[in-house]
Amino acid sequence: SALYGAYSRGEADPLPALSLQYADYAAWQRRWVSGEVLQAQGSYWKEALAGAPGLLEVPSDRPRPAQQDYAGGFVRCELDAELTR
């Protein structure tokens, strides 16, 4: 809320600098998830997901295409000032 308040008033970021950045966390995570931990995690998920279907068939409004193309779309929606107020 402090950051939003400052932004809405046109002020600078009031938060103190972080002592750790995401890159620090990512480096720690990469070191942690290696060797035995990686093997244990991989083994767990292989066992947990053994026998799971490769494709989850759920009812839909359209049939699934034979070849997935990742084509997406968007719907434009404009809300008037009274509604957004």
Biopython code that builds the backbone (N, CA, C, O; Angstrom):
import numpy as np
from Bio.PDB.StructureBuilder import StructureBuilder

atoms = [
    (1, "SER", "N", (0.822, -1.189, 0.000)),
    (1, "SER", "CA", (0.000, 0.000, 0.000)),
    (1, "SER", "C", (0.872, 1.263, 0.000)),
    (1, "SER", "O", (0.489, 2.287, -0.565)),
    (2, "ALA", "N", (2.033, 1.182, 0.630)),
    (2, "ALA", "CA", (2.932, 2.338, 0.642)),
    (2, "ALA", "C", (3.421, 2.651, -0.765)),
    (2, "ALA", "O", (3.492, 3.813, -1.164)),
    (3, "LEU", "N", (3.751, 1.626, -1.497)),
    (3, "LEU", "CA", (4.229, 1.812, -2.868)),
    (3, "LEU", "C", (3.122, 2.370, -3.752)),
    (3, "LEU", "O", (3.359, 3.287, -4.537)),
    (4, "TYR", "N", (1.922, 1.827, -3.631)),
    (4, "TYR", "CA", (0.805, 2.315, -4.430)),
    (4, "TYR", "C", (0.483, 3.769, -4.074)),
    (4, "TYR", "O", (0.254, 4.593, -4.959)),
    (5, "GLY", "N", (0.468, 4.075, -2.781)),
    (5, "GLY", "CA", (0.176, 5.446, -2.357)),
    (5, "GLY", "C", (1.178, 6.436, -2.931)),
    (5, "GLY", "O", (0.797, 7.498, -3.423)),
    (6, "ALA", "N", (2.464, 6.087, -2.866)),
    (6, "ALA", "CA", (3.496, 6.971, -3.403)),
    (6, "ALA", "C", (3.345, 7.111, -4.912)),
    (6, "ALA", "O", (3.475, 8.213, -5.445)),
    (7, "TYR", "N", (3.078, 6.035, -5.592)),
    (7, "TYR", "CA", (2.904, 6.074, -7.051)),
    (7, "TYR", "C", (1.719, 6.953, -7.424)),
    (7, "TYR", "O", (1.808, 7.753, -8.355)),
    (8, "SER", "N", (0.609, 6.808, -6.703)),
    (8, "SER", "CA", (-0.588, 7.591, -7.033)),
    (8, "SER", "C", (-0.392, 9.084, -6.766)),
    (8, "SER", "O", (-1.082, 9.917, -7.355)),
    (9, "ARG", "N", (0.547, 9.422, -5.879)),
    (9, "ARG", "CA", (0.848, 10.831, -5.609)),
    (9, "ARG", "C", (1.998, 11.353, -6.462)),
    (9, "ARG", "O", (2.376, 12.520, -6.357)),
    (10, "GLY", "N", (2.554, 10.483, -7.311)),
    (10, "GLY", "CA", (3.664, 10.884, -8.172)),
    (10, "GLY", "C", (4.995, 10.950, -7.441)),
    (10, "GLY", "O", (5.922, 11.618, -7.899)),
    (11, "GLU", "N", (5.097, 10.267, -6.314)),
    (11, "GLU", "CA", (6.326, 10.285, -5.519)),
    (11, "GLU", "C", (7.238, 9.125, -5.898)),
    (11, "GLU", "O", (6.827, 8.200, -6.599)),
    (12, "ALA", "N", (8.457, 9.184, -5.436)),
    (12, "ALA", "CA", (9.430, 8.124, -5.688)),
    (12, "ALA", "C", (9.099, 6.887, -4.847)),
    (12, "ALA", "O", (8.305, 6.965, -3.910)),
    (13, "ASP", "N", (9.691, 5.784, -5.175)),
    (13, "ASP", "CA", (9.530, 4.531, -4.448)),
    (13, "ASP", "C", (9.984, 4.725, -3.001)),
    (13, "ASP", "O", (11.160, 5.015, -2.779)),
    (14, "PRO", "N", (9.091, 4.577, -1.994)),
    (14, "PRO", "CA", (9.466, 4.799, -0.597)),
    (14, "PRO", "C", (10.051, 3.569, 0.089)),
    (14, "PRO", "O", (10.478, 3.653, 1.241)),
    (15, "LEU", "N", (10.078, 2.443, -0.591)),
    (15, "LEU", "CA", (10.537, 1.218, 0.057)),
    (15, "LEU", "C", (12.058, 1.148, 0.108)),
    (15, "LEU", "O", (12.731, 1.618, -0.810)),
    (16, "PRO", "N", (12.608, 0.565, 1.177)),
    (16, "PRO", "CA", (14.066, 0.426, 1.257)),
    (16, "PRO", "C", (14.555, -0.590, 0.225)),
    (16, "PRO", "O", (13.808, -1.477, -0.187)),
    (17, "ALA", "N", (15.795, -0.453, -0.181)),
    (17, "ALA", "CA", (16.376, -1.399, -1.137)),
    (17, "ALA", "C", (16.404, -2.786, -0.504)),
    (17, "ALA", "O", (16.653, -2.921, 0.694)),
    (18, "LEU", "N", (16.152, -3.798, -1.297)),
    (18, "LEU", "CA", (16.156, -5.166, -0.798)),
    (18, "LEU", "C", (17.585, -5.635, -0.557)),
    (18, "LEU", "O", (18.489, -5.325, -1.332)),
    (19, "SER", "N", (17.779, -6.379, 0.518)),
    (19, "SER", "CA", (19.117, -6.894, 0.803)),
    (19, "SER", "C", (19.447, -8.067, -0.120)),
    (19, "SER", "O", (20.617, -8.340, -0.388)),
    (20, "LEU", "N", (18.425, -8.750, -0.598)),
    (20, "LEU", "CA", (18.596, -9.849, -1.545)),
    (20, "LEU", "C", (17.756, -9.557, -2.783)),
    (20, "LEU", "O", (16.656, -9.012, -2.684)),
    (21, "GLN", "N", (18.270, -9.914, -3.921)),
    (21, "GLN", "CA", (17.534, -9.749, -5.170)),
    (21, "GLN", "C", (17.090, -11.127, -5.642)),
    (21, "GLN", "O", (17.543, -12.145, -5.119)),
    (22, "TYR", "N", (16.204, -11.156, -6.629)),
    (22, "TYR", "CA", (15.709, -12.422, -7.137)),
    (22, "TYR", "C", (16.863, -13.280, -7.666)),
    (22, "TYR", "O", (16.845, -14.503, -7.525)),
    (23, "ALA", "N", (17.850, -12.646, -8.266)),
    (23, "ALA", "CA", (18.990, -13.401, -8.793)),
    (23, "ALA", "C", (19.693, -14.166, -7.669)),
    (23, "ALA", "O", (20.173, -15.278, -7.891)),
    (24, "ASP", "N", (19.761, -13.584, -6.461)),
    (24, "ASP", "CA", (20.358, -14.272, -5.315)),
    (24, "ASP", "C", (19.557, -15.528, -4.965)),
    (24, "ASP", "O", (20.122, -16.595, -4.727)),
    (25, "TYR", "N", (18.226, -15.379, -4.938)),
    (25, "TYR", "CA", (17.356, -16.515, -4.648)),
    (25, "TYR", "C", (17.515, -17.588, -5.720)),
    (25, "TYR", "O", (17.619, -18.772, -5.403)),
    (26, "ALA", "N", (17.533, -17.177, -6.993)),
    (26, "ALA", "CA", (17.651, -18.130, -8.093)),
    (26, "ALA", "C", (18.963, -18.900, -8.008)),
    (26, "ALA", "O", (18.987, -20.105, -8.260)),
    (27, "ALA", "N", (20.037, -18.232, -7.661)),
    (27, "ALA", "CA", (21.336, -18.899, -7.518)),
    (27, "ALA", "C", (21.294, -19.893, -6.362)),
    (27, "ALA", "O", (21.797, -21.009, -6.489)),
    (28, "TRP", "N", (20.704, -19.501, -5.241)),
    (28, "TRP", "CA", (20.568, -20.413, -4.103)),
    (28, "TRP", "C", (19.732, -21.631, -4.487)),
    (28, "TRP", "O", (20.088, -22.767, -4.177)),
    (29, "GLN", "N", (18.613, -21.375, -5.167)),
    (29, "GLN", "CA", (17.719, -22.464, -5.578)),
    (29, "GLN", "C", (18.450, -23.439, -6.502)),
    (29, "GLN", "O", (18.317, -24.655, -6.360)),
    (30, "ARG", "N", (19.213, -22.905, -7.439)),
    (30, "ARG", "CA", (19.946, -23.766, -8.377)),
    (30, "ARG", "C", (20.965, -24.634, -7.629)),
    (30, "ARG", "O", (21.121, -25.816, -7.938)),
    (31, "ARG", "N", (21.661, -24.044, -6.641)),
    (31, "ARG", "CA", (22.625, -24.825, -5.856)),
    (31, "ARG", "C", (21.915, -25.904, -5.036)),
    (31, "ARG", "O", (22.397, -27.031, -4.931)),
    (32, "TRP", "N", (20.758, -25.545, -4.452)),
    (32, "TRP", "CA", (20.022, -26.464, -3.603)),
    (32, "TRP", "C", (19.446, -27.621, -4.410)),
    (32, "TRP", "O", (19.525, -28.775, -3.990)),
    (33, "VAL", "N", (18.871, -27.312, -5.560)),
    (33, "VAL", "CA", (18.233, -28.345, -6.388)),
    (33, "VAL", "C", (19.256, -28.907, -7.364)),
    (33, "VAL", "O", (19.192, -28.667, -8.569)),
    (34, "SER", "N", (20.176, -29.640, -6.828)),
    (34, "SER", "CA", (21.156, -30.328, -7.653)),
    (34, "SER", "C", (21.508, -31.616, -6.941)),
    (34, "SER", "O", (21.217, -31.775, -5.756)),
    (35, "GLY", "N", (22.112, -32.507, -7.631)),
    (35, "GLY", "CA", (22.557, -33.747, -7.016)),
    (35, "GLY", "C", (21.440, -34.555, -6.406)),
    (35, "GLY", "O", (20.464, -34.882, -7.081)),
    (36, "GLU", "N", (21.576, -34.886, -5.117)),
    (36, "GLU", "CA", (20.623, -35.757, -4.434)),
    (36, "GLU", "C", (19.224, -35.159, -4.371)),
    (36, "GLU", "O", (18.237, -35.874, -4.542)),
    (37, "VAL", "N", (19.132, -33.863, -4.129)),
    (37, "VAL", "CA", (17.819, -33.224, -4.044)),
    (37, "VAL", "C", (17.094, -33.348, -5.375)),
    (37, "VAL", "O", (15.911, -33.685, -5.417)),
    (38, "LEU", "N", (17.801, -33.076, -6.454)),
    (38, "LEU", "CA", (17.200, -33.185, -7.784)),
    (38, "LEU", "C", (16.755, -34.615, -8.053)),
    (38, "LEU", "O", (15.656, -34.835, -8.563)),
    (39, "GLN", "N", (17.587, -35.578, -7.719)),
    (39, "GLN", "CA", (17.232, -36.984, -7.925)),
    (39, "GLN", "C", (16.005, -37.365, -7.099)),
    (39, "GLN", "O", (15.104, -38.042, -7.592)),
    (40, "ALA", "N", (15.977, -36.926, -5.839)),
    (40, "ALA", "CA", (14.843, -37.255, -4.967)),
    (40, "ALA", "C", (13.555, -36.627, -5.488)),
    (40, "ALA", "O", (12.510, -37.277, -5.506)),
    (41, "GLN", "N", (13.627, -35.373, -5.908)),
    (41, "GLN", "CA", (12.441, -34.701, -6.439)),
    (41, "GLN", "C", (11.961, -35.376, -7.724)),
    (41, "GLN", "O", (10.764, -35.605, -7.903)),
    (42, "GLY", "N", (12.898, -35.691, -8.610)),
    (42, "GLY", "CA", (12.539, -36.358, -9.860)),
    (42, "GLY", "C", (11.893, -37.704, -9.608)),
    (42, "GLY", "O", (10.891, -38.045, -10.235)),
    (43, "SER", "N", (12.465, -38.472, -8.688)),
    (43, "SER", "CA", (11.918, -39.788, -8.347)),
    (43, "SER", "C", (10.520, -39.669, -7.761)),
    (43, "SER", "O", (9.627, -40.450, -8.090)),
    (44, "TYR", "N", (10.339, -38.682, -6.888)),
    (44, "TYR", "CA", (9.021, -38.484, -6.280)),
    (44, "TYR", "C", (7.960, -38.229, -7.343)),
    (44, "TYR", "O", (6.913, -38.876, -7.352)),
    (45, "TRP", "N", (8.233, -37.287, -8.237)),
    (45, "TRP", "CA", (7.221, -36.924, -9.231)),
    (45, "TRP", "C", (7.000, -38.026, -10.253)),
    (45, "TRP", "O", (5.879, -38.205, -10.730)),
    (46, "LYS", "N", (8.045, -38.769, -10.599)),
    (46, "LYS", "CA", (7.852, -39.905, -11.504)),
    (46, "LYS", "C", (6.925, -40.934, -10.877)),
    (46, "LYS", "O", (6.056, -41.487, -11.551)),
    (47, "GLU", "N", (7.111, -41.189, -9.592)),
    (47, "GLU", "CA", (6.258, -42.143, -8.896)),
    (47, "GLU", "C", (4.846, -41.598, -8.711)),
    (47, "GLU", "O", (3.867, -42.310, -8.933)),
    (48, "ALA", "N", (4.743, -40.326, -8.303)),
    (48, "ALA", "CA", (3.431, -39.725, -8.050)),
    (48, "ALA", "C", (2.586, -39.647, -9.324)),
    (48, "ALA", "O", (1.364, -39.784, -9.270)),
    (49, "LEU", "N", (3.232, -39.430, -10.455)),
    (49, "LEU", "CA", (2.493, -39.265, -11.706)),
    (49, "LEU", "C", (2.461, -40.520, -12.569)),
    (49, "LEU", "O", (1.959, -40.493, -13.692)),
    (50, "ALA", "N", (2.994, -41.610, -12.048)),
    (50, "ALA", "CA", (2.976, -42.867, -12.806)),
    (50, "ALA", "C", (1.530, -43.258, -13.089)),
    (50, "ALA", "O", (0.696, -43.280, -12.183)),
    (51, "GLY", "N", (1.245, -43.559, -14.324)),
    (51, "GLY", "CA", (-0.110, -43.963, -14.698)),
    (51, "GLY", "C", (-1.053, -42.805, -14.978)),
    (51, "GLY", "O", (-2.206, -43.030, -15.347)),
    (52, "ALA", "N", (-0.597, -41.584, -14.814)),
    (52, "ALA", "CA", (-1.460, -40.435, -15.102)),
    (52, "ALA", "C", (-1.668, -40.335, -16.609)),
    (52, "ALA", "O", (-0.758, -40.638, -17.381)),
    (53, "PRO", "N", (-2.857, -39.913, -17.035)),
    (53, "PRO", "CA", (-3.093, -39.798, -18.473)),
    (53, "PRO", "C", (-2.211, -38.709, -19.083)),
    (53, "PRO", "O", (-1.925, -37.696, -18.445)),
    (54, "GLY", "N", (-1.787, -38.932, -20.328)),
    (54, "GLY", "CA", (-0.980, -37.936, -21.027)),
    (54, "GLY", "C", (-1.809, -36.730, -21.434)),
    (54, "GLY", "O", (-1.273, -35.640, -21.634)),
    (55, "LEU", "N", (-3.114, -36.925, -21.555)),
    (55, "LEU", "CA", (-4.012, -35.857, -21.972)),
    (55, "LEU", "C", (-5.262, -35.943, -21.124)),
    (55, "LEU", "O", (-5.883, -37.003, -21.048)),
    (56, "LEU", "N", (-5.636, -34.869, -20.498)),
    (56, "LEU", "CA", (-6.827, -34.838, -19.662)),
    (56, "LEU", "C", (-8.013, -34.437, -20.523)),
    (56, "LEU", "O", (-8.080, -33.308, -21.011)),
    (57, "GLU", "N", (-8.930, -35.344, -20.706)),
    (57, "GLU", "CA", (-10.120, -35.071, -21.505)),
    (57, "GLU", "C", (-11.219, -34.547, -20.593)),
    (57, "GLU", "O", (-11.739, -35.283, -19.754)),
    (58, "VAL", "N", (-11.563, -33.305, -20.753)),
    (58, "VAL", "CA", (-12.654, -32.700, -19.988)),
    (58, "VAL", "C", (-13.657, -32.142, -20.982)),
    (58, "VAL", "O", (-13.286, -31.797, -22.104)),
    (59, "PRO", "N", (-14.919, -32.048, -20.589)),
    (59, "PRO", "CA", (-15.918, -31.500, -21.516)),
    (59, "PRO", "C", (-15.558, -30.063, -21.897)),
    (59, "PRO", "O", (-15.118, -29.280, -21.056)),
    (60, "SER", "N", (-15.747, -29.732, -23.153)),
    (60, "SER", "CA", (-15.470, -28.373, -23.612)),
    (60, "SER", "C", (-16.523, -27.958, -24.627)),
    (60, "SER", "O", (-17.322, -28.778, -25.079)),
    (61, "ASP", "N", (-16.517, -26.689, -24.977)),
    (61, "ASP", "CA", (-17.510, -26.198, -25.928)),
    (61, "ASP", "C", (-17.087, -26.424, -27.378)),
    (61, "ASP", "O", (-17.900, -26.262, -28.289)),
    (62, "ARG", "N", (-15.825, -26.795, -27.602)),
    (62, "ARG", "CA", (-15.328, -27.053, -28.953)),
    (62, "ARG", "C", (-14.447, -28.284, -28.922)),
    (62, "ARG", "O", (-13.832, -28.577, -27.896)),
    (63, "PRO", "N", (-14.374, -29.011, -30.027)),
    (63, "PRO", "CA", (-13.477, -30.169, -30.046)),
    (63, "PRO", "C", (-12.020, -29.721, -30.061)),
    (63, "PRO", "O", (-11.687, -28.670, -30.608)),
    (64, "ARG", "N", (-11.166, -30.526, -29.457)),
    (64, "ARG", "CA", (-9.731, -30.249, -29.427)),
    (64, "ARG", "C", (-9.168, -30.456, -30.830)),
    (64, "ARG", "O", (-9.481, -31.455, -31.478)),
    (65, "PRO", "N", (-8.333, -29.513, -31.313)),
    (65, "PRO", "CA", (-7.749, -29.706, -32.644)),
    (65, "PRO", "C", (-6.765, -30.880, -32.643)),
    (65, "PRO", "O", (-6.177, -31.211, -31.614)),
    (66, "ALA", "N", (-6.601, -31.496, -33.802)),
    (66, "ALA", "CA", (-5.682, -32.629, -33.904)),
    (66, "ALA", "C", (-4.249, -32.200, -33.614)),
    (66, "ALA", "O", (-3.487, -32.960, -33.017)),
    (67, "GLN", "N", (-3.877, -31.004, -34.025)),
    (67, "GLN", "CA", (-2.537, -30.466, -33.789)),
    (67, "GLN", "C", (-2.666, -29.159, -33.013)),
    (67, "GLN", "O", (-3.282, -28.211, -33.499)),
    (68, "GLN", "N", (-2.091, -29.098, -31.815)),
    (68, "GLN", "CA", (-2.150, -27.880, -31.002)),
    (68, "GLN", "C", (-1.294, -26.803, -31.650)),
    (68, "GLN", "O", (-0.145, -27.056, -32.013)),
    (69, "ASP", "N", (-1.851, -25.590, -31.800)),
    (69, "ASP", "CA", (-1.086, -24.523, -32.458)),
    (69, "ASP", "C", (-0.805, -23.328, -31.555)),
    (69, "ASP", "O", (-0.139, -22.384, -31.979)),
    (70, "TYR", "N", (-1.288, -23.349, -30.343)),
    (70, "TYR", "CA", (-1.057, -22.284, -29.364)),
    (70, "TYR", "C", (-1.567, -20.927, -29.836)),
    (70, "TYR", "O", (-1.146, -19.893, -29.316)),
    (71, "ALA", "N", (-2.458, -20.920, -30.804)),
    (71, "ALA", "CA", (-3.045, -19.660, -31.266)),
    (71, "ALA", "C", (-3.988, -19.145, -30.187)),
    (71, "ALA", "O", (-4.818, -19.892, -29.669)),
    (72, "GLY", "N", (-3.858, -17.900, -29.860)),
    (72, "GLY", "CA", (-4.707, -17.320, -28.833)),
    (72, "GLY", "C", (-5.513, -16.177, -29.399)),
    (72, "GLY", "O", (-5.470, -15.910, -30.600)),
    (73, "GLY", "N", (-6.218, -15.530, -28.572)),
    (73, "GLY", "CA", (-7.018, -14.395, -28.995)),
    (73, "GLY", "C", (-7.295, -13.498, -27.810)),
    (73, "GLY", "O", (-6.809, -13.732, -26.703)),
    (74, "PHE", "N", (-8.074, -12.481, -28.056)),
    (74, "PHE", "CA", (-8.450, -11.595, -26.969)),
    (74, "PHE", "C", (-9.828, -11.034, -27.253)),
    (74, "PHE", "O", (-10.290, -11.029, -28.394)),
    (75, "VAL", "N", (-10.469, -10.570, -26.216)),
    (75, "VAL", "CA", (-11.774, -9.949, -26.335)),
    (75, "VAL", "C", (-11.652, -8.556, -25.757)),
    (75, "VAL", "O", (-11.278, -8.389, -24.596)),
    (76, "ARG", "N", (-11.965, -7.562, -26.558)),
    (76, "ARG", "CA", (-11.886, -6.186, -26.098)),
    (76, "ARG", "C", (-13.156, -5.855, -25.323)),
    (76, "ARG", "O", (-14.267, -6.158, -25.758)),
    (77, "CYS", "N", (-12.967, -5.229, -24.173)),
    (77, "CYS", "CA", (-14.099, -4.867, -23.329)),
    (77, "CYS", "C", (-13.813, -3.489, -22.742)),
    (77, "CYS", "O", (-12.805, -3.292, -22.063)),
    (78, "GLU", "N", (-14.689, -2.558, -23.002)),
    (78, "GLU", "CA", (-14.513, -1.209, -22.455)),
    (78, "GLU", "C", (-15.597, -0.948, -21.415)),
    (78, "GLU", "O", (-16.783, -1.170, -21.659)),
    (79, "LEU", "N", (-15.164, -0.475, -20.257)),
    (79, "LEU", "CA", (-16.079, -0.153, -19.166)),
    (79, "LEU", "C", (-16.198, 1.361, -19.070)),
    (79, "LEU", "O", (-15.197, 2.077, -19.109)),
    (80, "ASP", "N", (-17.407, 1.832, -18.945)),
    (80, "ASP", "CA", (-17.593, 3.288, -18.893)),
    (80, "ASP", "C", (-17.154, 3.842, -17.540)),
    (80, "ASP", "O", (-16.978, 3.095, -16.578)),
    (81, "ALA", "N", (-16.982, 5.155, -17.482)),
    (81, "ALA", "CA", (-16.462, 5.811, -16.275)),
    (81, "ALA", "C", (-17.347, 5.587, -15.068)),
    (81, "ALA", "O", (-16.840, 5.400, -13.962)),
    (82, "GLU", "N", (-18.663, 5.601, -15.253)),
    (82, "GLU", "CA", (-19.570, 5.414, -14.121)),
    (82, "GLU", "C", (-19.401, 4.023, -13.515)),
    (82, "GLU", "O", (-19.376, 3.874, -12.293)),
    (83, "LEU", "N", (-19.287, 3.012, -14.363)),
    (83, "LEU", "CA", (-19.120, 1.650, -13.867)),
    (83, "LEU", "C", (-17.788, 1.480, -13.152)),
    (83, "LEU", "O", (-17.729, 0.834, -12.106)),
    (84, "THR", "N", (-16.739, 2.038, -13.688)),
    (84, "THR", "CA", (-15.428, 1.876, -13.061)),
    (84, "THR", "C", (-15.268, 2.714, -11.797)),
    (84, "THR", "O", (-14.437, 2.404, -10.944)),
    (85, "ARG", "N", (-16.053, 3.760, -11.679)),
    (85, "ARG", "CA", (-16.006, 4.579, -10.471)),
    (85, "ARG", "C", (-16.529, 3.762, -9.316)),
    (85, "ARG", "O", (-16.583, 4.252, -8.188)),
]
sb = StructureBuilder()
sb.init_structure("model")
sb.init_model(0)
sb.init_chain("A")
sb.init_seg("    ")
for serial, (resi, resn, name, xyz) in enumerate(atoms, 1):
    if name == "N":
        sb.init_residue(resn, " ", resi, " ")
    sb.init_atom(name, np.array(xyz, "f"), 0.0, 1.0, " ", f" {name:<3s}", serial, name[0])
structure = sb.get_structure()
